[in-house]
Amino acid sequence: MPRINLLPWREAERKKRQRDFGVALAGGVVAAVVCVMATMFVYSSMISNQENRNQRLSEEIAHLEKSIEEIDGLERQKERMLARMEIIDQLQKSRPEIVHLFDEVARKLPEGVYLTGMKQQGDKVEVRGVAQSSTRVSALMRQIDASDWMADPEVERVETTSSGASRQASFVVRLQQERLGEESEELQ
C-alpha cells in the first residue's frame, strides 16, 4: 500500500483550530473587557447620580435649617410680643386700681390722722403719717381692715412725741392692696 502522508492536512487543521481558538480567545477577552467597562460605566453613573442626589439633599437640608432658625427667631419674637401684650393688658386692668386705692384711703382716713407719704411695691403699700394719738392709728387699722380695696394692715412703727401741750403719734402702716376686678372676672 502506498504511503499517504496526512500530516500537512492535519497540520493545516491544527493551525485553523489554533487560529479559531485565538480569535475566540481574543473575542472573549474583548467581550470581557467590554463587560467590565460597561459595568464600570454603569456603577460610575450610579455613583455620580447618588452624589448629585446627596449634594441636592445637603443643599435642601441647609435651606431647611436656615428656615428653622428663622422660625425659631419668629417664635421667640412672638413670645416676647405676647409677654408684652400680657404686661400691657395687666397695666390696663390695674390702671383704675390706684384711683380706687386713693379714694378708699381718703374715705377710710379717720379724723385726726394725716398722711405724710405712701409707697407702693406691687400689692404692698406702705403708709406714713401723723395722728393725734395712737388710738387714731388703731381706728385707721380697723377702717383698713373693713375696706374692700385694702386688707391685712400691719403696724411697723408708732412713735409718740410731745411738742408743747400736744402729743402726736407718727406711724408706719403696711397693708395689702386688694384687686376686686380680678375676682369678678374669675366669677364670670
QUIGILIN-V150832 format. One record per backbone hydrogen bond with DSSP energy under -0.5 kcal/mol. CO is the residue of the C=O (numbers start at 1). NH is the residue of the N-H. If there is no record, write none. Layout:
co=CO nh=NH
co=CO nh=NH
//
This chain:
co=2 nh=4
co=3 nh=5
co=4 nh=6
co=6 nh=10
co=7 nh=11
co=8 nh=12
co=9 nh=13
co=10 nh=14
co=11 nh=15
co=12 nh=16
co=13 nh=17
co=14 nh=18
co=15 nh=19
co=16 nh=20
co=17 nh=21
co=18 nh=22
co=19 nh=23
co=20 nh=24
co=21 nh=25
co=22 nh=26
co=23 nh=27
co=24 nh=28
co=25 nh=29
co=26 nh=30
co=27 nh=31
co=28 nh=32
co=29 nh=33
co=30 nh=34
co=31 nh=35
co=32 nh=36
co=33 nh=37
co=34 nh=38
co=35 nh=39
co=36 nh=40
co=37 nh=41
co=38 nh=42
co=39 nh=43
co=40 nh=44
co=41 nh=45
co=42 nh=46
co=43 nh=47
co=44 nh=48
co=45 nh=49
co=46 nh=50
co=47 nh=51
co=48 nh=52
co=49 nh=53
co=50 nh=54
co=51 nh=55
co=52 nh=56
co=53 nh=57
co=54 nh=58
co=55 nh=59
co=56 nh=60
co=57 nh=61
co=58 nh=62
co=59 nh=63
co=60 nh=64
co=61 nh=65
co=62 nh=66
co=63 nh=67
co=64 nh=68
co=65 nh=69
co=66 nh=70
co=67 nh=71
co=68 nh=72
co=69 nh=73
co=70 nh=74
co=71 nh=75
co=72 nh=76
co=73 nh=77
co=74 nh=78
co=75 nh=79
co=76 nh=80
co=77 nh=81
co=78 nh=82
co=79 nh=83
co=80 nh=84
co=81 nh=85
co=82 nh=86
co=83 nh=87
co=84 nh=88
co=85 nh=89
co=86 nh=90
co=87 nh=91
co=88 nh=92
co=89 nh=93
co=90 nh=94
co=91 nh=95
co=94 nh=97
co=94 nh=98
co=95 nh=99
co=96 nh=100
co=97 nh=101
co=98 nh=102
co=99 nh=103
co=100 nh=104
co=101 nh=105
co=102 nh=106
co=103 nh=107
co=104 nh=108
co=105 nh=109
co=108 nh=110
co=110 nh=113
co=112 nh=132
co=114 nh=130
co=117 nh=128
co=119 nh=126
co=121 nh=124
co=123 nh=177
co=124 nh=121
co=125 nh=127
co=125 nh=175
co=126 nh=119
co=127 nh=173
co=128 nh=116
co=128 nh=117
co=129 nh=171
co=130 nh=114
co=131 nh=169
co=133 nh=136
co=133 nh=137
co=134 nh=138
co=135 nh=139
co=136 nh=140
co=137 nh=141
co=138 nh=142
co=139 nh=143
co=140 nh=144
co=141 nh=145
co=142 nh=146
co=144 nh=147
co=149 nh=178
co=151 nh=176
co=154 nh=156
co=154 nh=174
co=157 nh=172
co=159 nh=161
co=159 nh=170
co=161 nh=163
co=161 nh=168
co=163 nh=166
co=166 nh=163
co=168 nh=161
co=168 nh=170
co=169 nh=131
co=170 nh=159
co=171 nh=129
co=172 nh=156
co=172 nh=157
co=173 nh=127
co=174 nh=154
co=175 nh=125
co=176 nh=151
co=178 nh=180
co=179 nh=183
co=180 nh=184
co=181 nh=185
co=182 nh=186
co=183 nh=187
co=184 nh=188
//
